[in-house]
Amino acid sequence: FKSQADLLVYRVDYISQAKQNIGLWFFVEHESRSDKKIFFSDYKSQADLKIFFVDYKSQAGWRNNSKKYLLY
């Protein structure tokens, strides 16, 4: 659920749009090109970070700033 997310994420079309740590993500084809590895879990209790994918770029951002360190 969106209300339970630590980070609201919008998937951008180009890698150049995925800047800073503000919830704009670009998924690469090859692991060697990535800055971070993301693993999806089946249960929220297994997650260090809860994300929710949003439909609009303007909706992206942190809801729980105490978790920001996980993506630096």
N, C-alpha and C positions, 0 to 999 in steps of 0.2 A: 504494500500500500504506500502511496505517496506520503501520507502523514507519518509513516514510520521510518522513512528514509533519512540517512545521514547526508546523502549527496544526491541531488537531482542532476541527471546526466542527459545531455543532448548529443547525439551522434552527428558529427560534422562530415561534410563531403570531401574535404581536403585536409591533409596533414598540417598545412600551414595555419589552419583555423583552430587547431587544438593547441592553444597556448596557455601558459600559466597553469594554475590549479583552480579552475573556476567551473569545472563540470562540462567542458566541451571536449569530447573524446573522439578520436579517430582510430579505427581498428585496422591494423596492418595485416597483410597476408602472411608475412614471415616473422617469426619470433625475434630474429636477429635485428630487425628494424624497430623493435618496440622500446619504449622507455620504461614501461612497467608491465608486469604480468598480472593479469586478473584471473582469478579462479572463481567460478560460480558454484555455490553450494545449494543443496536441496533444502536446507533448513536455516532459518534466520539465526538460530542459536549458534550455528557454526561460523557465522560471518563476523569478520572484524569490522567490516564496513557495509552498511546497507545502502544500496543504490536503487534508484527508480528512474527509468528512462522516460523522458518527457517529449512532447511533440513539438515544442517550440524552443528555439535558442534562448529566448528571453526568460524562460522558466528555469534554466540551468543555474546551479549554484549550491553552496553549502547550506544545510539546515542545522548541522551540528559541527561547529567550528573546532571542537575539541578533537575531532578525528582527522583534521587536515594533515597532520604529520604523517599519516599512513601513505600519502601519495607524494611526499617530498623525497 
